[in-house]
Amino acid sequence: MKLFSEFKHLTSAQTEDPDDALRALDFDEQGAGYQVSYSKLAASESVAEDPVAYVTDPRAFVGQQLVEGAKVDPQLTQRIQQADASVVVPFMQMLAGAGYVL
C-alpha cells in the first residue's frame, strides 16, 4: 500500500525501445572492419516479458480488484481494517477519492 503513495513507483522506468540497442551501429568501429554488433546474436538476448502489461493504471487496477474482491469475500474489508491504520487509512482515502469504495 505504501508503493501507491509514491508516484515514482507507478511510472515505467523504461521509456526507450528495448530493441534500439540491437539496431544501433557503433560508428567508431565501422571503419575498423569489425563491428561488435555483428558478433552478438540478436536472438540470444531475450527481453523480459511484462506479465502485467495490460495494466495501464495501477491505482485503478488495484481499486477495481479490491472492490470485486470485497464483493466475493465480505471478510476482505475486515482484514483491511485490521492492518496498520497509518498505512491503510491514507490508502483507502486515496481509493475512495478515485471512486473505489469497499
C-alpha positions in Angstrom: 0.0 0.0 0.0 2.9 2.3 0.6 4.0 1.9 -3.0 0.8 3.7 -4.2 1.6 6.7 -2.1 4.8 7.5 -4.0 4.3 8.4 -7.7 7.7 7.2 -8.7 6.7 3.6 -8.2 3.7 3.9 -10.6 5.6 5.1 -13.7 7.5 3.0 -16.1 11.3 3.5 -15.9 11.7 2.2 -19.5 10.8 4.8 -22.0 13.0 3.7 -24.9 12.5 0.9 -27.3 14.3 -2.1 -25.9 15.4 -3.1 -29.4 17.2 0.2 -30.1 20.5 -1.3 -28.8 20.2 -4.2 -31.3 19.7 -1.8 -34.2 22.3 0.8 -33.2 25.7 0.8 -35.0 28.9 1.9 -33.4 30.2 4.4 -35.9 33.7 4.4 -34.4 34.1 0.7 -35.2 32.6 1.0 -38.6 35.9 1.8 -40.3 37.9 -0.8 -38.3 36.4 -3.7 -40.3 34.9 -5.3 -37.2 31.7 -4.5 -35.5 30.8 -5.8 -32.1 27.1 -5.6 -33.1 27.7 -8.4 -35.6 29.4 -10.6 -33.1 26.4 -10.7 -30.8 23.4 -12.7 -31.8 20.3 -10.7 -31.5 18.3 -13.9 -30.9 20.5 -14.7 -27.9 19.2 -11.7 -26.0 15.7 -12.0 -24.7 13.6 -9.1 -23.5 11.9 -9.8 -20.2 8.1 -10.0 -20.8 6.0 -7.9 -18.5 3.3 -10.2 -17.1 1.0 -7.3 -16.2 1.5 -5.2 -19.3 -2.3 -5.0 -19.6 -2.4 -2.8 -16.5 -2.2 0.8 -17.7 -3.2 2.5 -14.4 -2.0 0.5 -11.3 -4.2 2.5 -8.9 -7.3 2.0 -10.9 -6.5 -1.7 -11.3 -6.0 -2.2 -7.6 -9.1 -0.3 -6.8 -11.2 -2.4 -9.2 -9.7 -5.6 -7.9 -10.3 -4.7 -4.3 -14.0 -3.7 -5.0 -14.5 -7.0 -6.8 -12.7 -8.9 -4.1 -14.9 -7.4 -1.4 -18.0 -8.5 -3.3 -16.7 -12.1 -3.4 -15.2 -12.2 0.1 -17.0 -10.0 2.7 -14.2 -10.6 5.2 -11.8 -8.7 3.0 -12.9 -5.3 4.3 -12.4 -6.6 7.9 -8.9 -7.8 7.1 -8.0 -4.5 5.6 -9.3 -2.7 8.7 -7.1 -4.9 10.9 -4.0 -3.8 9.1 -1.8 -0.9 10.2 -4.0 2.2 10.3 -1.2 4.6 9.4 -0.9 2.8 6.1 -4.4 1.7 5.4 -6.3 4.9 6.1 -4.5 7.1 3.6 -4.6 4.3 1.0 -8.3 3.8 1.4 -8.9 7.5 1.3 -6.9 7.7 -2.0 -9.1 4.8 -3.4 -12.3 6.5 -2.2 -11.2 9.7 -3.8 -10.8 7.8 -7.0 -14.3 6.4 -6.7 -13.5 2.9 -5.3 -15.4 2.3 -2.1 -15.4 -1.1 -0.5 
